Amino acid sequence: MHYGVGGTRIPKCVPRLLWQRCYSHCRRLKAPQIRRVAAAVVQERVRAGGFADAIAIVERATEAMSPNRQRDLFEHSYDRWAKTFIDKTLWDDAIRIYDQGLTRLPNNSLFTRNRAYCLAHRK
């Protein structure tokens, strides 16, 4: 935990800038709402192309999210990141991202399947 305006405790998974922007609302959040805010921030970072930031937020959210939700957000972040390379036919870069995802989530069927697809299309 770190502290924001007025000594309010800020969960590590919520970026300080987001907390400052919505302080009056965020200071009243309960644990389920904090999980939703953290997930929304991750999804926003992915949409903006901030994949490494999104993954870092999920890493910091261990105390705020269930393992299943955390897994889903890791999967979403790594897959979207890899797909940016697939769209440009940069197969080796996509494979590298899927390898990073498989390091974090071993035996993930989505990563394994998409990595195999990239290997098949790599020349």
One Martini backbone bead per residue (centre of mass of N, CA, C, O) as a GRO file, in nm:
protein
  123
    1MET     BB    1   0.099   0.034   0.018
    2HIS     BB    2  -0.005   0.363  -0.040
    3TYR     BB    3  -0.028   0.723  -0.025
    4GLY     BB    4  -0.251   0.983  -0.032
    5VAL     BB    5  -0.467   1.197   0.011
    6GLY     BB    6  -0.499   1.223   0.352
    7GLY     BB    7  -0.377   0.918   0.400
    8THR     BB    8  -0.485   0.735   0.196
    9ARG     BB    9  -0.510   0.418   0.105
   10ILE     BB   10  -0.335   0.265  -0.168
   11PRO     BB   11  -0.347   0.037  -0.381
   12LYS     BB   12  -0.102  -0.097  -0.578
   13CYS     BB   13  -0.293  -0.153  -0.837
   14VAL     BB   14  -0.336   0.158  -0.823
   15PRO     BB   15  -0.261   0.413  -0.982
   16ARG     BB   16  -0.184   0.720  -0.870
   17LEU     BB   17  -0.315   0.891  -1.096
   18LEU     BB   18  -0.596   0.770  -1.075
   19TRP     BB   19  -0.643   0.842  -0.781
   20GLN     BB   20  -0.617   1.150  -0.817
   21ARG     BB   21  -0.855   1.183  -1.024
   22CYS     BB   22  -1.060   0.997  -0.809
   23TYR     BB   23  -1.055   1.048  -0.498
   24SER     BB   24  -1.351   1.093  -0.397
   25HIS     BB   25  -1.428   0.805  -0.496
   26CYS     BB   26  -1.188   0.602  -0.419
   27ARG     BB   27  -1.199   0.629  -0.099
   28ARG     BB   28  -1.481   0.439  -0.107
   29LEU     BB   29  -1.363   0.179  -0.184
   30LYS     BB   30  -1.392  -0.153  -0.225
   31ALA     BB   31  -1.257  -0.445  -0.309
   32PRO     BB   32  -1.436  -0.504  -0.565
   33GLN     BB   33  -1.384  -0.222  -0.688
   34ILE     BB   34  -1.078  -0.240  -0.709
   35ARG     BB   35  -1.078  -0.473  -0.908
   36ARG     BB   36  -1.227  -0.319  -1.133
   37VAL     BB   37  -1.026  -0.089  -1.165
   38ALA     BB   38  -0.779  -0.258  -1.232
   39ALA     BB   39  -0.902  -0.394  -1.482
   40ALA     BB   40  -0.962  -0.130  -1.637
   41VAL     BB   41  -0.670  -0.035  -1.653
   42VAL     BB   42  -0.560  -0.270  -1.809
   43GLN     BB   43  -0.747  -0.241  -2.057
   44GLU     BB   44  -0.659   0.047  -2.126
   45ARG     BB   45  -0.357  -0.016  -2.173
   46VAL     BB   46  -0.402  -0.212  -2.403
   47ARG     BB   47  -0.553  -0.017  -2.596
   48ALA     BB   48  -0.289   0.187  -2.582
   49GLY     BB   49  -0.021  -0.014  -2.585
   50GLY     BB   50   0.048  -0.082  -2.262
   51PHE     BB   51   0.154  -0.382  -2.194
   52ALA     BB   52   0.368  -0.364  -1.967
   53ASP     BB   53   0.185  -0.205  -1.776
   54ALA     BB   54  -0.041  -0.411  -1.752
   55ILE     BB   55   0.133  -0.637  -1.633
   56ALA     BB   56   0.231  -0.478  -1.384
   57ILE     BB   57  -0.050  -0.443  -1.258
   58VAL     BB   58  -0.113  -0.742  -1.224
   59GLU     BB   59   0.126  -0.805  -1.041
   60ARG     BB   60   0.026  -0.593  -0.811
   61ALA     BB   61  -0.278  -0.747  -0.780
   62THR     BB   62  -0.271  -0.999  -0.588
   63GLU     BB   63  -0.453  -0.885  -0.341
   64ALA     BB   64  -0.715  -0.793  -0.534
   65MET     BB   65  -0.710  -1.069  -0.695
   66SER     BB   66  -0.789  -1.335  -0.841
   67PRO     BB   67  -0.631  -1.584  -1.004
   68ASN     BB   68  -0.828  -1.591  -1.246
   69ARG     BB   69  -0.826  -1.288  -1.317
   70GLN     BB   70  -0.526  -1.266  -1.352
   71ARG     BB   71  -0.501  -1.469  -1.581
   72ASP     BB   72  -0.688  -1.324  -1.780
   73LEU     BB   73  -0.516  -1.059  -1.794
   74PHE     BB   74  -0.259  -1.186  -1.893
   75GLU     BB   75  -0.373  -1.313  -2.146
   76HIS     BB   76  -0.477  -1.055  -2.276
   77SER     BB   77  -0.211  -0.895  -2.285
   78TYR     BB   78  -0.029  -1.095  -2.443
   79ASP     BB   79  -0.214  -1.142  -2.688
   80ARG     BB   80  -0.238  -0.849  -2.788
   81TRP     BB   81   0.060  -0.805  -2.823
   82ALA     BB   82   0.113  -1.029  -3.030
   83LYS     BB   83  -0.101  -0.929  -3.243
   84THR     BB   84   0.058  -0.681  -3.334
   85PHE     BB   85   0.271  -0.866  -3.482
   86ILE     BB   86   0.090  -1.037  -3.661
   87ASP     BB   87  -0.026  -0.799  -3.831
   88LYS     BB   88   0.297  -0.752  -3.929
   89THR     BB   89   0.449  -1.028  -3.964
   90LEU     BB   90   0.611  -1.066  -3.669
   91TRP     BB   91   0.678  -1.364  -3.563
   92ASP     BB   92   0.916  -1.350  -3.358
   93ASP     BB   93   0.780  -1.146  -3.168
   94ALA     BB   94   0.529  -1.313  -3.104
   95ILE     BB   95   0.682  -1.555  -2.988
   96ARG     BB   96   0.817  -1.400  -2.757
   97ILE     BB   97   0.551  -1.325  -2.612
   98TYR     BB   98   0.446  -1.613  -2.575
   99ASP     BB   99   0.687  -1.703  -2.405
  100GLN     BB  100   0.634  -1.508  -2.174
  101GLY     BB  101   0.352  -1.618  -2.112
  102LEU     BB  102   0.449  -1.917  -2.058
  103THR     BB  103   0.618  -1.844  -1.813
  104ARG     BB  104   0.366  -1.749  -1.645
  105LEU     BB  105   0.163  -1.965  -1.821
  106PRO     BB  106   0.179  -2.268  -1.818
  107ASN     BB  107  -0.006  -2.445  -2.050
  108ASN     BB  108  -0.136  -2.242  -2.232
  109SER     BB  109  -0.346  -2.285  -2.493
  110LEU     BB  110  -0.343  -2.015  -2.640
  111PHE     BB  111  -0.036  -1.975  -2.659
  112THR     BB  112   0.033  -2.244  -2.792
  113ARG     BB  113  -0.143  -2.213  -3.046
  114ASN     BB  114  -0.033  -1.930  -3.142
  115ARG     BB  115   0.262  -2.014  -3.159
  116ALA     BB  116   0.221  -2.232  -3.374
  117TYR     BB  117   0.113  -2.040  -3.588
  118CYS     BB  118   0.371  -1.868  -3.609
  119LEU     BB  119   0.562  -2.098  -3.687
  120ALA     BB  120   0.408  -2.174  -3.954
  121HIS     BB  121   0.449  -1.868  -4.083
  122ARG     BB  122   0.733  -1.884  -4.065
  123LYS     BB  123   1.031  -1.845  -4.292
   0.00000   0.00000   0.00000
